[in-house]
């Protein structure tokens, strides 16, 4: 695998995928809309047919490609793009796992074997299975991105990537005398190759609009059609604002209130969102505490494994209606919805309707191929369930906002109205697909889509069974 100068790659920032600057919304209007999105029950609308593991694979992906330096809570007031700086490499290279590589002493690497250290859980006061993140004495996770220890499910998914790396070290095809560093590099390269294909051929195929996924990853690749973003091989990559600040945040609406994380002796072990956020290094696992073994996540309940029953946990549908929780979790989801809108306002993202018109102007062949169209205001003003009230009806200037809708709510409404919340709509899919295709292909072309059945997340995690 090529040597990567991690610091040089993370010195980049962000850019506009479409050179279109939106209006500056009054922050109080966005706060009102965000609270509306996060305080309306969606009971009766979900869940989806999407296994819940994809919610957290999406979070893992976001953490791998983008982290904003000095990410204070947004005010909603304008910021210049050149003020925004990246702390992640703009490619799917698992730097959230590998950090700066072999010489990075903060990632829990055993340099004698080339494997990651994985911490024991605890059962009846005794060490049990090695299925927790490596941690410092303080409890802080020794991993490439601290955000992957912000809740139990994302930390347990990170553990699976550490285990997959160790699996590939054992399966390394190098000669027996190969050094630990060479075996580490071989396993790293193999895991990144598989991860890139899983994102393209499982995560994105499952969550993008079907026609748009086919255009981005099959049709345009075969016949050389023009694409929205086609950087040259010498061009430094940056992250599209429309992706990072809007389109890729759709997973926030897919979060469930409760999950069944494992099943033992015929009994389900359930956990709610509030408890999930307690089992981190900054809370219950601080100061040397160990993860209880009964909190280890069984991923067969979150992804479809080969020859097993469908997973127990389904994600909520993609929609503008964030799940309704109680107590701390409710406040957190409300803040998240508001912050998403204010962050978009800071960088003047275009509204959804204006962006669609711009795509039709610049790329009419693409817009026609994926059947991109502006949703009429009366249709866009949706309600989560009968009797719950339409999304814009209680807002000041509801007529104007239904015609110039902030990009993220437009993308979420498009998914619900055009694809019943089971997939993104054409606009959201085009932004996500075109952006991630470039980041994926920077490290080489994808294998033939006809082979994509090999790259399902459940199939990959089954290696560890």
Secondary structure as the mmCIF struct_conf table of DSSP 4:
data_model
#
loop_
_struct_conf.conf_type_id
_struct_conf.id
_struct_conf.beg_label_comp_id
_struct_conf.beg_label_asym_id
_struct_conf.beg_label_seq_id
_struct_conf.end_label_comp_id
_struct_conf.end_label_asym_id
_struct_conf.end_label_seq_id
HELX_RH_AL_P HELX_RH_AL_P1 UNK A 6 UNK A 9
TURN_TY1_P TURN_TY1_P1 UNK A 10 UNK A 11
STRN STRN1 UNK A 14 UNK A 15
BEND BEND1 UNK A 17 UNK A 18
HELX_RH_AL_P HELX_RH_AL_P2 UNK A 27 UNK A 38
BEND BEND2 UNK A 39 UNK A 40
TURN_TY1_P TURN_TY1_P2 UNK A 43 UNK A 45
BEND BEND3 UNK A 49 UNK A 50
STRN STRN2 UNK A 51 UNK A 51
TURN_TY1_P TURN_TY1_P3 UNK A 52 UNK A 52
HELX_RH_AL_P HELX_RH_AL_P3 UNK A 53 UNK A 65
STRN STRN3 UNK A 68 UNK A 68
TURN_TY1_P TURN_TY1_P4 UNK A 69 UNK A 70
HELX_LH_PP_P HELX_LH_PP_P1 UNK A 72 UNK A 74
BEND BEND4 UNK A 76 UNK A 77
HELX_RH_3T_P HELX_RH_3T_P1 UNK A 81 UNK A 83
STRN STRN4 UNK A 86 UNK A 86
BEND BEND5 UNK A 87 UNK A 88
BEND BEND6 UNK A 90 UNK A 93
HELX_RH_AL_P HELX_RH_AL_P4 UNK A 95 UNK A 98
TURN_TY1_P TURN_TY1_P5 UNK A 99 UNK A 100
TURN_TY1_P TURN_TY1_P6 UNK A 102 UNK A 103
TURN_TY1_P TURN_TY1_P7 UNK A 105 UNK A 106
BEND BEND7 UNK A 107 UNK A 107
STRN STRN5 UNK A 109 UNK A 110
TURN_TY1_P TURN_TY1_P8 UNK A 111 UNK A 114
STRN STRN6 UNK A 115 UNK A 116
HELX_LH_PP_P HELX_LH_PP_P2 UNK A 117 UNK A 117
STRN STRN7 UNK A 119 UNK A 123
TURN_TY1_P TURN_TY1_P9 UNK A 124 UNK A 125
STRN STRN8 UNK A 126 UNK A 132
STRN STRN9 UNK A 135 UNK A 135
TURN_TY1_P TURN_TY1_P10 UNK A 137 UNK A 138
BEND BEND8 UNK A 139 UNK A 139
STRN STRN10 UNK A 141 UNK A 141
BEND BEND9 UNK A 143 UNK A 144
HELX_RH_3T_P HELX_RH_3T_P2 UNK A 146 UNK A 149
BEND BEND10 UNK A 150 UNK A 151
HELX_RH_AL_P HELX_RH_AL_P5 UNK A 152 UNK A 170
TURN_TY1_P TURN_TY1_P11 UNK A 171 UNK A 171
BEND BEND11 UNK A 174 UNK A 174
TURN_TY1_P TURN_TY1_P12 UNK A 176 UNK A 177
HELX_RH_AL_P HELX_RH_AL_P6 UNK A 180 UNK A 198
HELX_RH_PI_P HELX_RH_PI_P1 UNK A 199 UNK A 203
HELX_RH_AL_P HELX_RH_AL_P7 UNK A 204 UNK A 207
BEND BEND12 UNK A 208 UNK A 208
HELX_RH_AL_P HELX_RH_AL_P8 UNK A 210 UNK A 214
HELX_RH_PI_P HELX_RH_PI_P2 UNK A 215 UNK A 219
HELX_RH_AL_P HELX_RH_AL_P9 UNK A 220 UNK A 223
BEND BEND13 UNK A 228 UNK A 228
TURN_TY1_P TURN_TY1_P13 UNK A 233 UNK A 234
BEND BEND14 UNK A 235 UNK A 235
HELX_LH_PP_P HELX_LH_PP_P3 UNK A 236 UNK A 237
STRN STRN11 UNK A 239 UNK A 240
HELX_RH_AL_P HELX_RH_AL_P10 UNK A 241 UNK A 244
TURN_TY1_P TURN_TY1_P14 UNK A 245 UNK A 246
HELX_RH_3T_P HELX_RH_3T_P3 UNK A 247 UNK A 254
BEND BEND15 UNK A 257 UNK A 257
STRN STRN12 UNK A 258 UNK A 264
TURN_TY1_P TURN_TY1_P15 UNK A 265 UNK A 266
STRN STRN13 UNK A 267 UNK A 272
HELX_RH_AL_P HELX_RH_AL_P11 UNK A 273 UNK A 276
TURN_TY1_P TURN_TY1_P16 UNK A 277 UNK A 278
BEND BEND16 UNK A 279 UNK A 280
TURN_TY1_P TURN_TY1_P17 UNK A 281 UNK A 285
TURN_TY1_P TURN_TY1_P18 UNK A 287 UNK A 288
STRN STRN14 UNK A 292 UNK A 292
HELX_RH_3T_P HELX_RH_3T_P4 UNK A 293 UNK A 295
HELX_RH_3T_P HELX_RH_3T_P5 UNK A 299 UNK A 301
TURN_TY1_P TURN_TY1_P19 UNK A 302 UNK A 302
BEND BEND17 UNK A 303 UNK A 303
TURN_TY1_P TURN_TY1_P20 UNK A 306 UNK A 307
BEND BEND18 UNK A 308 UNK A 308
HELX_LH_PP_P HELX_LH_PP_P4 UNK A 309 UNK A 311
BEND BEND19 UNK A 312 UNK A 312
STRN STRN15 UNK A 314 UNK A 314
HELX_LH_PP_P HELX_LH_PP_P5 UNK A 315 UNK A 317
BEND BEND20 UNK A 318 UNK A 320
HELX_LH_PP_P HELX_LH_PP_P6 UNK A 322 UNK A 324
HELX_RH_AL_P HELX_RH_AL_P12 UNK A 327 UNK A 346
TURN_TY1_P TURN_TY1_P21 UNK A 347 UNK A 348
HELX_LH_PP_P HELX_LH_PP_P7 UNK A 349 UNK A 351
HELX_RH_AL_P HELX_RH_AL_P13 UNK A 352 UNK A 362
HELX_RH_AL_P HELX_RH_AL_P14 UNK A 364 UNK A 369
TURN_TY1_P TURN_TY1_P22 UNK A 370 UNK A 371
HELX_LH_PP_P HELX_LH_PP_P8 UNK A 374 UNK A 376
HELX_RH_AL_P HELX_RH_AL_P15 UNK A 377 UNK A 380
BEND BEND21 UNK A 381 UNK A 381
STRN STRN16 UNK A 383 UNK A 383
BEND BEND22 UNK A 384 UNK A 385
TURN_TY1_P TURN_TY1_P23 UNK A 386 UNK A 387
BEND BEND23 UNK A 388 UNK A 388
STRN STRN17 UNK A 390 UNK A 390
TURN_TY1_P TURN_TY1_P24 UNK A 391 UNK A 394
BEND BEND24 UNK A 395 UNK A 395
TURN_TY1_P TURN_TY1_P25 UNK A 396 UNK A 397
HELX_RH_AL_P HELX_RH_AL_P16 UNK A 398 UNK A 401
TURN_TY1_P TURN_TY1_P26 UNK A 402 UNK A 403
BEND BEND25 UNK A 404 UNK A 404
HELX_RH_AL_P HELX_RH_AL_P17 UNK A 407 UNK A 419
TURN_TY1_P TURN_TY1_P27 UNK A 420 UNK A 421
BEND BEND26 UNK A 422 UNK A 423
HELX_RH_AL_P HELX_RH_AL_P18 UNK A 426 UNK A 441
TURN_TY1_P TURN_TY1_P28 UNK A 442 UNK A 443
HELX_LH_PP_P HELX_LH_PP_P9 UNK A 445 UNK A 448
HELX_RH_3T_P HELX_RH_3T_P6 UNK A 449 UNK A 454
HELX_RH_AL_P HELX_RH_AL_P19 UNK A 457 UNK A 461
HELX_RH_3T_P HELX_RH_3T_P7 UNK A 462 UNK A 464
#
